[in-house]
Amino acid sequence: MYILKRHSVKYICAFMFIILVCSFAFADYNVLKIPDSSEVRGDLLETWFFAPLEMVRHNEPEIRNNRIGEKFKIYHEETDDTFSILVCPCMQIEMEVYSDKGNFTTVQDMYPKDAPGSWVLVRSKSTGAPLYIRCYFSNESDVFVQFSPYKNQGVADFLIYNCYAAKSFQTGIPFERFYTASFAEMQKWTQNILPWSYTEIYSGNYYPSLQMVEVIRENLDKVVFTEDAMYDGDNEPVYISSGKKRAVNEGLEDKVTVNGLGFLKWIGDGLIFPLTGTHLKRDPLIEETVSYKKTGLQGVVSEKNAIFMSLDWIRNLASAIVSIKNRRNFLYSELGVDVQVEPFTAQLTDVGVENTIGFTANSGYVVSTLKPLLYVLAVSEPDNFFFGAIRQTDRTRSPEITFFNDGVVLFPYFDAKNRFNCIIFKDGEEIPFDSFVEKYSNDFIFLVRVHSSNQFVLE
């Protein structure tokens, strides 16, 4: 009887050990919440990854399961110079079917090449050599990691919308180990060299910003764009240029008559009015924040034109909001409201990899790189929204003149599926993000940060 009990304990311990080992084995799948094809890839080395192109061409696409039943499709694609072996997870997608017998919804298995969990090996057609391995882990298909061979080891890249957040970092791991590595292993090997913090997204952090967005949307029908128009500290209509009172056209007394900068101030007033019952004053908003030689080109032009108008405006607007919230008057230069981050080292363009311009003093960022920049800001500063001043160039003059006239407000966020979005308002209207970037792609935008708030009221 004693022996039986002893053996029972032994078997139970062995059983528990097996369960524990299996739990660790499956931890990769559960913790990262993306399908893991590592064990599937372990069976593809000779027939797909190392096989010559002619053999790969004869391989039929196949479906394989990992140990927990996740399905992956293995197939190949070709371009003029390369061929790729893709291992893509199954996603069940609802499809609307329209037929003579009626309309109904069906669920179909799909294998997107850029879905979270997809793994792609790209090889040279001329030599068969591996060029890189690309691993998708985000619902944003333009966010991924990539490993390339260099002196028998893998070097790592981290890309966000064609911008390199990290480029060519040596991993110290033989490149071929990435053929069968799980995503958790890849992340562990690169935890000190790749910015994995950019993947730490919590959609609930954006509630104050999204609440502000809804309040703005509900009040947009009250806004009537009016040149040189704003409301002063007493909420009286005045001219921005002079501060003098202005008349409001008949029938618009109950509307909000503002220009683009007055619109931004109206939003700023919505933040401070619940705290103080007052509105922002005009004079502090037009104080100069840029130093330049009075005898230089900018100085001469500035005698007749306020070429830094919207830049001064958003800087002073952000500073005023911070000062009022903290019940202390801060100088603009003390606050650090300017966005000056440099998250990218290079950019992938149509002509290859080029260095990014990054942040430029008193100019900001090239609008064409705004999307990856806001992605990073949404991750790293989820409790902020941003006022922006657009720097445009008058190329009809010689020499060319740059000026800041227009302003925008931007609310970057991630939705419940961790997909990136950005809502933009300009001149009293909501503008699609892609349309904004396309329109100003050759211009610069300067950003200042402001804390979002649940206490936001527009009058």
N, C-alpha and C positions, 0 to 999 in steps of 0.2 A: 504494500500500500504506500509505503514511504517512497519507494522507487518510482511508482506511478506518478505520485505528486511531484517528485523532483523533475521527472521528464515532462510533466504537464507545464511546470513553470518554465522549463527550458524552451518548450515549443512556443509558449505564450510570448516569452521574451524575444525569440527569433521572429515570431510573427509581427510583434510590435516594431522590431528593428526594420523589417521589410517595409512596413507601413511608413516608418519615419524616413527611410531612404527614398521611397517613392514620393513622399511629400516634398522632399528637397528636389527630386528630379523634376517634379511638375511645377515647382515654384516659379520657374521661368515663365510658364504660361500664365499663371494667375496674377503674379505681382505686376507684370508689365501690361497685362490686359490686351496683348496683341497675339495673334496666332504665331506659333514658333515652328519653323520648318527644319530645324537643325538635324533632327534624326532622319527626316526624309532626304535631306541633302547628302547625308552620309552614304546613301546608296546610289548616288548619281555621279560619283567621281570619274569612273572609267568611261561610262557610257555618254556622259554629257559634258562634264567640266574639263576633262583632259582629252576628250576624243577630238579627232580632226573634223573640220567643217563638213566634209563629205559624209562622215558617219552621223554627225549630228543632224544633217538634212534628212537622213533616212529614219531617224527616230520619230515615231508617232507621238503626238501630244498624249500625255498620260495623267491620270488622277491617282494620287497616293494620299494615305491617311497617316497622321502621326498617332502616337499611343493613346491620345485622348479623343481620337475620332475627328480631329480637324482635317479638312480636305484641302489639298493643294494641287494645282495644275502645273505641270512641267511642260514647257514648249520652247521654241526658239523663234527669233526674229532676225532679220538682216537689214542692213543699210548698205550703201556703196562700199564702205570701208570696214565695217564691223559686223559681227553677229553677236547676239545676246541669248543667254539661257535664262529663262524666267521661271521662278518658283513662286506662284501667286496663291494666296489663300482664298477660300470660297466665301463669298458673301451672298446672303439670300436677299434678293431685292423684289419688292412687290411691283408687279407690272399690270397695267390696265389693258384688258383685252376687249376689243370691240368686234362683234360678229353679228350675223343675222339672227342668232339665237339669243342675243342680248349682250349686255356688258357685264363683265365680271373681273375680279382681281385674282391673279395667280402669283405664286411665289416661284421665282426662278433662281437657279444657282449661277452666279457670275464670278469671274476671276479677274478683277481689275489689276493691271500691272503696277499701279501706284498706290494700292490700298495699304493700310497699316499691316505689316507682316510680310509684304512682298520683298523678295530678294532677287537681285538681278546681277548676273555676271556678264560683262562686256569684254569681248575678245577681238583681236585684230584678224581680219580676213587673210592678210598677206602672210602672217607668221603664225597665227593661232595663239599667240601669247595673250595672257590676260592683261586688260587695260585698267579695269577697276571693277569693284563690287559696290553696288548701291543698295542700301537698306532703307525701306520706308517704315516709319513708325507713327506718323501723324496723320490725322484726317486732312491736313493740308498737304497735298501731294508735292508741293514745291518746297517742302521742308524735309530734309533727309540727311543721312550720313553716307560717306563714301570712302572706300579704302582702295588705295592703289599700291602696286608693288614698287619697292625702291630698295635696291641692294638686299634682296631676299627678305625684307620685312614689309609690313603694311604701314603706309602713311595715311593719316586720317584727315578728312575734310568734313565740315559741318556747314550745310548750305541752307539759307532762308531766302526764298524768292530770288535765286541767282546771285545772292551775295554771300560771300564766305565769312561766316562768323568764326571759323577756324580753318586754316589751310595748311596742308602738308606737314602735319605734326607726326613725328615718328612715334610709333606705338611700341617698338621693341618686340613685336610679335611676328613670327614668320607669316608671310602673306597667305600661304596655303591653309593656315589654321582658320582663316575667315570663311573658307568654303563650308565648313561644318559647324562653326561656332553658333551658339544661340545668341539671340539679341542681348540677353542679360550678360553673357560673357563679353560681348563687344562693348557694352556699356561699362562693365567693370574694368576692362583693360584700358579704357580711354577716359575714365572718370576725372582724371587730373589734367587732361589736355583738351577736352572738348567741352563746350558750354552747355552741359545737360540741364543747367538751371532754366534754360529757355524752354524746356519741355514741362516745367512744373506749373501747370495751368489749372486754376480753380475758377470755374465760371461764376460762382457765387460772389466773387470779389467785385464784380462789375455792377452790382445792383444800384449803388448811388448814381453812377454815370448813366445807366439806362433809365433810371427814374427821371433824371434831368432831361434826357432826350425826349421822353414822353411828354413832359411838361412843355418843353419848347415846341414840339410838334402840335400840341393842343392849342398853342397860342400863335402859330405862324399866320393864321388867317387874319390876325389883327395888325400884322406888320405891313406897312406901305413904304416901299423904298423911296426916300426923299434925299436929294443931294444936300450935302453939307449940314445934315440935321442930326440932332441928338437931344437928350433931356439932361438938364443940369442937376445939381445937388438937391434942388427943391422940386425935382420932377417937372420942371417947366421946359417947354420947347425952346431951344436956342440954336444958333449957328455954331458949328464946331470951329470954324475959322476965326470968329470974332468973340464968341461967347454972348453975343447980344440976343435978345428975345426975337423970336420969329413968329410969324403968323402961320396958323394951320388952316389949310383950305377947308372951306365949308363942306360938311359931311364927313370930315375925317377926324372930328374932335375925339371920337371914341377909339380911334386907331392909334397904332404906334408908328409915328412917322420918323424914320431914321435912315441914315445911309449905312454903309457896311460897318464903319467903326462905331457908329451909334448903336448898331445892332449888337456888337460885342459888348458894349457898355451895358446895354439892357440886360444881357445875360449875367454880367458881373453884378449888376444891381440885384438880380434875383438871388444871388448868394448872400449879399450883405443885408438886404432889407429885413429878412426874418430875424437877424441878429440885432440890428440897431434901429430899425424903423426909418432909416434914411437912405439916401442914394449917393452914389459917387459924384464928386465934384469934377468940373471940367479941367480947371487949370493944372492940377497935378498930372493929368493924363497926357498933356502935350509937352511936358518938360523933356528936353533933349537928353538922350542917353548915349549918343555917339559923339566921340571927339574927332575932329578933323581940322586940318589947316584952313583957316579962313581965306587964305590967299590961293589955295589949291583949287582944282576943278570942282570938287564937291562943295567947297566953300562958296565959290562964285555962283554955282547953280542954286545953292541953298538960299542965296539972297532973295531969289524970286520964287523958288519952289521948295516945299517941305519934302525933300526926297527921302527922309526917314520917318515919315508921318506914322504909318501903321506899325513900324518896328518900335518907335517910341511909345506908341499907344498901348500895344499889348504888354510891353515890359512894365509900364507904369500901372496898367490895369491889374496885372498879376500881383505886383508889389502892393498896391492899395488893398487888394482883397486879403493878402497875408497879414498886412499891418492891422487891418480892422479885426480880423479873426483873433489876432494875438493881443489886441488892445495896446499896441505899441507902434510908434512910427519908425519904420525901417527905411533906410536908404535902398534904392534899387540894387546897388552894387553889393549889399550885404546879404541878399536873400538867396542867391543861387537859383532863381526861377528860370534862367536860360537853360534850354536843353543843349548840352554839349557832348553827349556820349559819342563814343567812336566804336561801335560794336563790330564793324566789318573791316577786313583787310584788303579784300579784292572783290571784283564783280565779274560774273560770267556774261559776256556779251556776244553778239553775232560774229565778232571778229576774234574771239578768244577771251582769255582771262586778262583783265586790266585792273590796275590799282583804283580803288574808290577815292573819290574826292573827299568824302567825310565831312566833318564840320568845318565851316569857314567862319571866322570871326565877323560879326555884323552882317553876315549873309545867310548863314544857316546851312541847309542841306539842299542838294539837287532834288527836285521834286520826283524825278524818275526813280530815286531810291527810297521814296517815302514809305512805300508799303512794308518792306523789310524792317525799316527803322521803327515804324509804329508797331509792328509785330513784337519787336524786342521791348519797346516801351510798355506795351500792354501787359507783357509778362512781368517785367521788372518793376513797373509802377502802376499796378492795377487800380489804385485809389486816386489816380490823376486823370484829368482831361487836359487838353492843350489848346491855347490860343495860337494862331499862326499869322505871320505877316509875310506876304508874297513879294519877293524881290523880282521885278521885271526889268527889261532892258529896252530902251528906245534906240533901235538900230538905224533910225532914219537920220540921226544926227552924227556928226563927226567932231570930236570923238563921241563914242556911244555913252549914254547916260543911264545909270541904273537908279531905280527908285522903288520905294515901298509905299504903295497906295492902298492895296487891298488887304483885308483881313478875313480870317476864317476861324471857326471853332471845330475841333476834332475830338471825337469820342471813340478811341479804339477799344475793342473788347473781344472776348471769346464767348461763343454761345455754349449751350448745354452739351454740344457734341465736340467741344474744343476746336471749333472752326473760327478762324480769325475774321473779324469784320471791323469796319470803321465807318462811323456816321459823321458826315460833314454838313455844317450849315454855313452859308455865306450870303450876305446881302438880304437876309430875311427869308432864305429858301434852303431846303434840303437838297444837296447835290450828290448824285451817285459818285462813289469813291473813284471808280475807274474813269469816269468822265472828267473828274477834277484833275487826276494825274495826267490824262491825255492832253487836256487843255494847257496845263502849265508844265509839261514835261521838260522844257528847256530852261525853266526858271528855277529860282531858289525859294525855299520857305524857311523862315525862322520860327522856332517853337519856344513857347514858355509854358511851364507846368502850373496847374492849379488843382487843388484838392477838390474832388467831387463831394457833393453833399446831399443828404436826404432832405435837408431843410432848404428848399429851393422854391421860390415863389415869383412868378412873373405878373406884373401889374398891367 
